[in-house]
């Protein structure tokens, strides 16, 4: 593996690269106007980026007669990986995070050695796939883990893997001979929304995820807030229903008890007096089963209260709701929106709730975006 690299970018050169990456292709005149640069300054800044293989001049004149600039998507590939409790999901993307190929590998175990071997196998497979991205070398690898990650490498805690203090980034980098960045999976998903997704036009938004846990990420001034507690899952402990069920930590009616896949399944199974899978609970509710409908309505109402809490306290332009259990937001949309409105001041604007149904490949793409951001921004990404 021989990754294509470029020198770390700073100042106006970084601004040029980011503007083209996120909004290109752009003519030089448009780019100069967006960044308030003279044409001479823009030429001086863009030439090294073209020479380094980060930007490319497209054929044909732009709106001002000059050749427009775009990122050299065909010269770089990135691999993003999402680690779950039973499988590893990977995607290869270009420099603009467009998915080129998808892979999946069941885990034989959740030990660090098992995960490293599974991830390495998928990365090697994708790196050797010349049909995905024209055979461009893999520049970097991003890995998303549900848990507390420190220094873009060390997994301090991942409950579902039973990990404590595992330097996954170093293990994988030594195994692959490539730059590897490890990130909390919800933060990576927010980065994908930020640069290349539904929130690309927003510089202040929130991401809520529901599934095995409750995840939260906040973007302020176009920067993901990634403090030392990001990845702990603090929002899962927020009380939402005073008479609701109890979570494993003993909290009554908290987000974890009301919104997780396990919480919904447990409550529905008690009500229906038989084990019921999450998808079946939603299907029964949609078909009019009274017990399942009550469980889903209560959960959707709790989700609406959580959305309202985030909107009231952080005042984002948009709240993106996603995750493995996001079908709850669709099945219970009426209850969700009613709860959002009930917990808002009537003078406040309507909350833009953007429900994004994603699979594990999209989570893996988020990890690829973290690798892209790290390659472009260096240590400033977190």
N, C-alpha and C positions, 0 to 999 in steps of 0.2 A: 504494500500500500504506500503510495507516494502522494501525500496530500498537497494540493495547491494552496499556497499561503500568500499573504500580503503583509506588508509592514503595518504595525498598529497605527490607526488613524487618529488625528486630533484636530481640534479647532475647525476651521472652515472646510478643510478637506473632508473631515468626518461629516459635516453638515451636507456637503455636496453628495457624498456617497449615500447617506441616509435618505435624502430627498428623492434621489433617483431610485433607490431600492424600494421605497414604500409607495412612491407615486409615479414612477416612470413608466414608459419612456417619456422624456421631456426634451424639448428643444432647448438650446443654450439660452435663448432669450427668456423663455418661461422659467428656466432654472435660475437665471440671474435675477429675475424679478421676484421670485419666491424667496430668495435668500438675500436680497438687497445687495447684490454684488455687481461690479462692473464686468463687461464682457471680457476685458483683459484679465481681471482677477480670476474669472471663471475658467478661462482657458489655461491659466497658469496652474490652477488647482486640479483641473480635471485630467490634464495630460498624464501626470504620474499614475493616476488611478486607471487610466486606459492601458498604460504600459505595464502595470502590475497585474492586469487581467481581471480587475474587479469591475470596471466599466467597459463598454464597447460602443463604438459609433455605428449606428444603424445605417443601412443603405437608404438612399433617397433623402431629399431635403426635408427639413421640418417646416414649421409655419414661418420661420424667419429666413429660410433659404439654407440654413446650416444643417448638418446631419444631426439628428437627435441622439441623445445619450440614453443608454439603458444598462442594466446590470448584465454581466456576462454569465447568464444562468447556465449555459451549456458547459462551462469550464469548472464548475464546482458541484459536488454533491454532499449532502449531509444525511446522516442517519439519526432518526429519532426512535427512542425505545420507551415503551410503557411497561413496567413490571407489575403484574398482579399476583395474587396469592397462588395461582395455578398455571400461569402462562406468561410468556414474554411476547409482546407485540411490537413490530418494528416497521418503519416506513423509510424509504429513501426519498429525499426531496431535492429540488434545485435550490438556488440561492434565494428564490422568492417563496420558498416553502410550498411549492406545488408538488403534490404527491406523485412520484414516479413508479413506485413499486411498494407492495405490502407483503409482509411475512408474519408468520405466527409460529411459536414453538412452545408446546406444553413443557412445564417444569417437572423434572423428576423429583425435585425437592426444593426447599427454600433456603438452603444454606448459601452463604456467599459464594462458595465454589460452584454450586449448581447454577446459580444465577449468572455468574461470570461466564461459564461455559456456554449457557444458552444464548446470552447476549452476543458473545464473541462469534458463535456459529452463525447467527442471523446477520451480523455486520459483515462477516467474511462473505457470506452468500450474496448479500446485496452489493458489496464492493466488486464482486466478480461478475455481476449481471450487466453485461454490456448493452443490453436492450433497454435498461433503465437509465436515462440521462446520457446516452451516447458513450458510456464507458468512462465518463469523467471520474477522476479519483475522489475518494471520500475525504473531505477537508476536516471534518470533526464529527463527533458523536455526542448526542444529548440523551440523557436517561432521566425519565420521570418516575419518582417514587412517592407513594403516599405516606408521608411522614416528615420528620424534622431533619432537614439537610443543612449542613454547615460548610461554608467555604467552597460551595459548588463542587464538593467531592465527597465529604464524609456524611454518611447516614447516621445521625445521632440516635434516631429511634424510628422504627417502622413496625408498628404493632402487628400488622397482618403478616409480615415476614418473620416475626419474632427476632428482629435484629436490634442490637444496641451497639453503637460505635463501630460501624463498618466503613472503611475508606473505599467505597465502591469505585470512585473515580480513579484512584491510584491503581487498584487491582485491574480495572479494565484497560487503562492506558498502558500499563505494563504488558498486558496480554495482547493488545491490538497494535501497539506502536502508533497510536493516534491520540490527538487531543480529545479528552472526554470531559464533559461537564454534567454534573448530577444536580437535579433541581427537584423541589417539591412539585408534584404533578399538577396541582391546581395553579401554582404560580406560572408554570410553563403554559398551561392552557390560557391563562390571562395574557401572556406574552404573544401567543398566536392570535388572539382576538385583537390585541393592541396594534400589531404591525400588519397583519394580513387577514383579519377577520371582520366580524360584524361590528366591532367597535373601533375600526380603523379611523373613523372621522371624529372620534371622541378623545379628549386628553384627560378625561376624568370619568371613570366608570368602575363598576364592581362586577365580580363574577361570583355566583353562588353555585355550588355543585352538590347534588344529593345522589347517594348511591350506597356504597358500603359505609361511608361516613358523610359528614357535612363539611364541605370545603368552602373557603372564602379567600378572595384576592381583591385587592383594591389598587387601582391605577390613579395617581394624582399628578397633575402637571406632566402627563405623558410618561410617567415612570412608575413601574410596579413597586409597591411598598413591600419590602422584603426584610422586615426586622427579624430579630433573633427568635421570636415566637411564631413566625410564619411557618405553617406546617404542623403546629401543635393541634389544630382543630378547635380553637377556642370558641368559635361560634356554635359548635355542637352542644355547648353547655348552656346556651341561652334559654331561659324558661319561656315557653310559648303557650302552654295549656295547663292552668292550675290544677285541673283534675285529671291530667293525662297519665299515661303509663310511666313506668320507672325505667331509666336507662341502666346499663351495667355499673355505672358509678354511683347510682342511688339518687340521681336527680329526677324529680317528678315533672313530666310534661316538657322536657327539654327538646331541643332540635334533634338530638341524636335519637331520642325515644320516639319522636313523632314522624321523622322524615326519612330515616335510613331504610334501606331495603329490609334489613333484619327486623327493624321496629314495626314496619307495616305488616310484614309477614307474621310476626308474633301476635299482633293485635287481631289480625284477620283470622288467624288459626284458632285463637281462643273464641272469637265470636261465632265462627262456623263449626267449631268443635272437630276440626280435622286439619292436618297440615296443608297449607296453601302457599304456592309459590307467588312471588311478587307479580309476575305478568298475569297470573290467573286472578289475583285480587283485582287488578285494574280491569280485566275483561269482565269479571262478574259485576263489578260496579257499573261499567258501561251498559251491561245487559239488564240492570235494574235490581240486582240482588240487594235487599235492604241492609244486611249486615256489612257486606263489602262496600256498598255505597256510603255507609256511615263512616267506615274506616277511611276511605279515600277522601271524603269531604272534610273530615277532621284534619287529616294530614295536609290537604291542599290549603285549608284555612290557616294552619300553622305556618305553612310555607309563605303564604301571603303576609302574615304578621312579620316573618323574618325579612322578607323583601322590604316591607314598610320600615322596619327598624333600620336596615341598612340605608334606605333612602333618606330617612329622617335625620340620621346621625352623620352621614358622609355627603349627602346632597349630590349624588353623581348624575351625569347626563343620561346614563343608561344602566340598567341592572341586567346582566346576562345570566340566565338560569340554565344550567347544563348538568352533565353527569350521567352516570349509568342508570339512575332512577328518575330521569327527567320526564319520562312518560306520565308520571304523576301530575306534572304541571299542565299537561294537555288534557288528561282525563278530568282533572278537577279544576279546569281553568276558571269557571264561573266563581267557585268558592275562593280561589286564590285572589282574583281581582277584587272581589267584594271585600276580602280581608285587608288587602292593600289600601283600598279607599277608606275603610272604617278606621284605620290607624293613622290616617293622614289628616292634617289640617285642611278643611275645605277650600282654603285660599291658595293652597299649594298646587303647583302644576301636577298633571297626571304623570305617574311614574312610567317611563319607557321600559317595560318588561319584555326582554327579548329571549324567548325560549329556544335554545339550540340543542337539538337532539344529536348526540355524537356517539360514535362507537370508539373502541379502543384504538383504532387507527388514528383518529383525530387527537386522542390523548398523546399518542406517539409523535404525531406531527407537532404538537406543542413542544415536546422535548427537542425536536429538530430546530424549532424556532429559537429555543434557548441556546443551542449550539451556534446558530447563525448569529444571534445577537452577541454572543461571546466572541466569535471570530471578528466581528466588525467593531464592537465596542471595547473588547478586552475586559478588564476587571470592573469597568463601570456598569456592567449589565446588572449587578446585584448590589 
